[in-house]
Amino acid sequence: MDELFSHLPAFLPGTVWLTGAGPGDPGLLTLLAVKALREADVIVYDALVDDSCLKFAHAGAELEYAGKRGGKPSAKQRDISLRLVDLAKQGKRVLRLKGGDPFVFGRAAAKRR
């Protein structure tokens, strides 16, 4: 199966990838999302990611929950972002896995002022 991923970008140590988990069904993940799940050292995922999508992670991957739910205690976005940077500075391949499309739900688009 690795030949499926050979043409995709390398997930290098010390980097953070922001990836969407789609609508929840693991069959709808992109090849790039599956590659990232298989290679990530740390996966920081949110409340909208279905657990079945996390089964693509390799056995040694660290899974960190960073979900937010209205009315419940949760991490601030700044703290999550700083955590991602810290993990990357440690030389880890860090995957920030968001439910849905991260450019719609994950604030990935550039802000206009």
N, C-alpha and C positions, 0 to 999 in steps of 0.2 A: 504494500500500500504506500510505501514511502515515495515511490515514483509519482504518485498523485500530487505530492507536495514539492517536488524538486524544482518546479518553476516559480514557486512562491517566494516572497522575500524571507531572508534569514531573520530569525528571532534571536538577536544577539544578547549576550549577557550585558547587564547594565542598562537595559532599555525597558520602557513601559509601552505596552500596546493597549489601546482602548478598543474593545471589541463588543459587538452586540450579540446577545444570545437569541435574538429573534422573538417570535411570539410564544416560545416555550417548548415546542416539540423539538427534541434533539435531531430529528430527521430534517429539520429546516435550517440547521446551522450551516454557515458557509464553510467551504474547505479551509479558508484562512482561519476561521474561528476554531475548527477542529485541530488544525496544526498548532495554533497557539495554546489550546488546552493541553495537547500532548506534550508540548515542550516547556511550558511555563514552570518556573521554580516556585512561584507564589501566584495564587489566583485570588484576587480581591473581588468578591461578587456582591451583588445587591439582592434585595428582597424579591425582586421580580424574576430572578433566574430560577428556572425549574431545576430541582436537584438532579434530574436525569441528565441534564446537560453537563453536569460536573463529573459524570462517570467517564468522560473522555480524558480527564486529567491522569497523568501518570502516577504511579503508586507513591512516589516520594514528594509529590507536590504539596505545598502548604496551602490550605484553604482558609481564607480569612473573610468572615462575614462583615460587610460594611453597609448593610441595608438601612433604609430609612422608612419609617412608617409614621403616618400622621398621628400625633398625640402620644407617641411613645418615645422614650429616650433613644437618641441615635447620635452617631458621630457627625460633627460638622463637616461640610464639604472641604473646607481648608485643611482640617486634620487628615481627612482621607487622602487628599492630594499630597500633603507633606509625607505621609506614610509611603505612598507610591514612590516618591522621589528618594526617600531614605532607603527603601529596599533596592532600588536600582543602583544607588551609590554603593551598595554592598556587593555589586556585581551579579545581582540576580536578574533573571528574565521574569518580568512582572506583567501579569495580565489583569487589567481592570475589566471585568466582565459585567456588562449592563444588560438588563432585560430590555427587549425591544431593540430599537435603533439608537445607538449612543449619540448620534448627531441630533436626534429629536428629543430624546428623554435624558440624555447624559450631559447636556450643556457642552458638547464638544465643539460646536460652531463658535467662531470668533465673535466676541461681543462688539457691538457698534456703540460708539459714544457720541 
